[in-house]
Amino acid sequence: MANIKSAKKRIKVIEKKTLRNKIIKSSTKTAMKKVLAAVNAGHKDEAKEALLNASKLIDKACTKGVYHQNNAARKKSRLAKLVNNVGA
């Protein structure tokens, strides 16, 4: 346990940031799962809408520093690839 006042404050701040990151990651993963579910069901229109929502959430997470820029781009790219191959 930290003894110094500033170290105690840092622990509190880190806990808050960790919780925020966890919430953002969770909502992003849920949106990605919705895209996968729509793709597996073969619903192209639903998949496109879910992809737009997921892309928006991934971009927000990237902006807030939860995901690295390349990681976010990779996630969006893989989802888009799945959605584009639904009709094929």
JOZI-V44771 format. One line per field, one symbol per residue. phi: phi as a letter, one per 30 degrees, with the letter a starting at -180 (. if undefined). psi: psi as a letter, one per 30 degrees, with the letter a starting at -180 (. if undefined). A space follows every 50 residues. Layout:
# JOZI-V44771
phi = ???
psi = ???
This chain:
# JOZI-V44771
phi = .dcdeddddedddddddddddddddddddddddddddddddicddddddd ddddddddddddddidcdedddddddddddddddcddd
psi = kkfkeeeeeeeeeeeeeeeeeeeeeeeeeeeeeeeeeeeefgjeeeeeee eeeeeeeeeeeeefgekleeeeeeeeeeeeeeefgef.
